[in-house]
Amino acid sequence: MKCKKLRFETEFLKNQEGVIIYGKIPRTIIYNKDLGAKRALWYLFLYFQMPPSRTILFSITHTLSSCGFSSDVRKSGVSGELTSFMRTIADGGYIKLLEDKRYYQIYDALAPMDVQNPFALISYSEFSKIIQNRANHATALLLLSFLRLNTYRRKNARDKRPEIYFCHLCDIADRIGISVRCVASSLKSLTDANVLYGEELPRYQDEYHNWHSGIYIFVDMVRYNQEEPDDQYDWQEELNNGIKWVKKQQMDYLRG
């Protein structure tokens, strides 16, 4: 399945020195299982490498080694996945691509987005920490992208709803196309990197004697003000408020 063709400009999120500090990965990339489980890794790597001119020459071997894979394209099956990904997002209008056996030249990139195509926001520091864990860094970035896309964000100071996302792991696995076991191991990697925390609610019985189990609540472990961590943010307090909020929502739903 090819990406739908889209034609919008990109806004790169940079610091005062012009260095890209946040990556914006569109919903259409996150949910497109046909792009493979490494799609978030490939996309964010391209995003953070892109210069202001939006034109760059990529070595295939350099891209593979930088993303934690064998740079020997004759032995690495991952090179085929990268090639397929690049061609598909080019077909979808995200990049314009010139290709030969060793290099990609990308221009007029990246990420067509508007209100109909929301995106997840991931900082460069988070990306760097995650790819250091070469065991499952690709699926960890995919999971983080999915959760960032779906986590609630408060709209103003009067909004007291917790900034969380809650779901069963099997539902996440189905929506992004990886196994439940892979979701769990990727979540552990994100927690070990102090990026995101997920906790399964203890099995509990509501006032109608219905049992609830298997629901995970996810929360960011760090919140940023531009490049600096927000020292007023307490992720454990956010999590505790989220647990209370989820249980209340379930009770309100049962009450009709």
Beta strands, then each sheet from edge to edge (+ up, - down):
strand 1: 13-14
strand 2: 20-26
strand 3: 55-59
strand 4: 96-99
strand 5: 103-107
strand 6: 119-123
strand 7: 165-168
strand 8: 196-200
strand 9: 204-205
strand 10: 211-212
strand 11: 215-220
strand 12: 224-225
strand 13: 228-229
sheet 1: 1+ 2- 6+
sheet 2: 3+ 5- 4+
sheet 3: 7+ 11- 8+
sheet 4: 9+ 10-
sheet 5: 12+ 13-
end
